[in-house]
Amino acid sequence: MGLKGKKLKSYTAIFKRSAVLEVIEDHRGVRETARKYAVNHCMIQRWIKVYFDKGSDGLTDSLAIRHQEGDEPMPPKPRPKKLNAKGYIESELPEAVRDELRCLRMENAYLKKLNALVQKRER
């Protein structure tokens, strides 16, 4: 869910711990603390959950540390197959149907351009 070309920020364990403790011990709101630390409130909620599950050591959570502990890396999520307007997966259609679909799309594009030219001449 990030923007292309935008580098993700990483926060130190001390930064995370101070934000979490401010919410827990000082009884501050998550959103108020998020504004103070200039992070998303969901991030602080995630850190609080990790803090309660694994303690303050869990806040040093990085890929390198997780892999050293012997945890297996999570497999990538399968990407959903793209469906056309009728709900068919185009790559699974028979070759003849795909060829006809390709021809119809080209014909449709040609007719749209022709229609645009006719309208332009009428003006």
N, C-alpha and C positions, 0 to 999 in steps of 0.2 A: 503494500500500500503506500509506497513512497513515490516521489516524483523522479522521473528519469534525470540522471545526471546530478542528483542531489545526494550528497554523502550523508549517511546516517550518523547521528551523534552517539558517542558512547560516554557513559558516566562512570566516575570512580565509585568504588565501594563506600568511601567516606561520604561522598555526596549523597548517594542513595540512602545510607544509614541515617544521615542527619535529617533528610526529608521524612523518612519513615518514623523516626523517633519524635519528630515534631508533631506528627499526626497522632501517634499513640500516646506519648507521655504528656505533651502539652495540650492535648485535646483540641487541636486545630482541625479545621475542615480539610478534606482532601483537595477540593478545588481551590481553597484559599492558599494552601501550601503549594499547589501546582503553579499558581500565579506567581507566588514569591520566588520559586525556583525556576520559573520559565520553562516548565515541562507540561506535557499533557496529563490531565488528572488520571487517565487510564493507566499511564506509566506508573504513577505512584501507587495506585491500587494493586498493580501487578507486583511491585516491589514489596508492598505490605504482605501480600499473600506468600511470597517467597520467604519473607522474614519470619512469618509464623510457621511455615513448613520446614525450613532448613536453618533458621537462625540467621545471625548477621553474616556468617560465612557464605550463605547462599547468595548474598548480594554481590559477591565477587564473581558471579556467574558469567563465564565467557566460554566460548566453544573450546578453546584450548584446555581450560581447566576441566570441563565436563568430559572431554575425551581422555584425559589423563586418568580420571577416576574409573574408567572402564565402561562407562555408559556408551551404548551403541548410538551412533548418529541416527536421527530420524530420517526415514526415506522421504524423497520428495513427493509432494502431493500429486496425484494423477490429474492431468488437465482434462477438463470435460471436452468431449468432441463437439465440434461446431455443427449445428443443425441448420438446415435451410428453412424457408418460410413454412413448409409443410411438416416440418419436424423430422425430416430424413437426414441421415448422415451421408453426405454426398460421396465420400470416399468408399462407402459400402454399396453404392448403387452399381448396377451392371454397366459395363463399358458403353453399350449402345445408348443407354439412357443418359449417361454423362455427356456423350457426344451431342445428342439432341438438345440437352439442356444448354450446353455451350453455344450451339448454333442459335437457339432461341434468344439467349442473352445478347449475342452479337446483333441479331436482327432487331431486338428491342432497342438497343443503344443506337443503331442506325436510324430507326424510325423516330426516335426522340430528337436526334440531331436534324433530321429532315424537317420535322415539325417546327423546330426552333427557327430554321432558315425560312420556312414559308411564313411564319408569323413576323419575322423581321422584314421580309419584303412587303407584307401587307401594311406595315406602318408607314 
